[in-house]
């Protein structure tokens, strides 16, 4: 298993989460500069109307893009958490495993964290707990542009980047796939609400794809 460096993100995409839990040593980058419109503050789910973006509201600063990720504060002026939870209920209430996990996930959408990175780390801890995964990690102490001994997946924070390996993701039944088709690499929540404990096998398969010759570059 590769040792990796990657960002803690908001309810990770399936690819991100597969890399995180199947890695050797795991380092979370928290000391680079924050950028808008990345997975650090957004996730995608499948709704009845198609692919839906759910975005965390953060406080705007006047630092001209020089704010460190670990210093980004969450805005609670608008009740985005309530809207996110309502969207998940609307999309997944009748899914096979929503009721199985909802009591554990509910607090993440109602407790008001101060910092974005703290929320994302709590999300990772909760997801690994729900799937009975023991995964330790370290946080960066300073920013380094290169890590010689680690596979660097920090670029996966880019939510708009096209990743060739995603086209090879095996299909699982999604809530609206009968009329919308299969949507690969949504938030890990889409997978666990549909597959429950079987999500682990799927994630292992995804990790296998990233190691194949077809995925020399993600």
C-alpha positions, 0 to 999 in steps of 0.5 A: 500500500502506498503512503499518501498525502491528501486533503481532508474534504467534505464527505469525500468522493468515492475515489478520495475515500478509497485512497484514504482508507486503503493507503499505508501512512496517511497525511492530511494537508492542512497548511496549504492556501485555501481555494474556493470551489474545491472538495474541501467545501463541497460534495455531490449527491444524486437527487431526483433532478440529477447531480446536486452540489452541496456546498459549505458556506465559509467566511470571506476574508480580505487576504487575497487568497493567502489564507491557510486551509487550517484557518478557514472559518465556517459561516453560520449566517445562513443555515446551510447545514439544515439545507444539506440534511434536508437534501440528503433526506429527500434524496436518500430517505427510502434508500436501503441504509439511510435509516441505519446511519442517520442517527450517527450522521445527524450531529455532523449537520447540526453541530456548528464547527468553527473551522472547516478543517475540523469539520472535515476531520470529524467527518472522516473519523465518523465515516471510518467508524461507521464502516468499522475501519481503523485508520490513523493519520497525521496532519502536516505541520507546514507546507511542502511542495514535494513529498518524495516518500509519499504519493501526492494526491493533493490535486484531487481537491479540484472538484472540476478535474476530469479523472480517467479512472472514474470512467471504469468505476463498477456500477452499483444501484443508485436511487435514481439510476433507472432514469438518470443513469449511473453517476460515478464518484459521487460523495461516499454518502451515496455509496454507503446509503445504497450499499451499507457495509458492502461499501468496503468491498466496492472501495477495495475494488476502486483502489484496485483500479487506481493501481492498474495500468489503466490508471497510470495517472488519475 
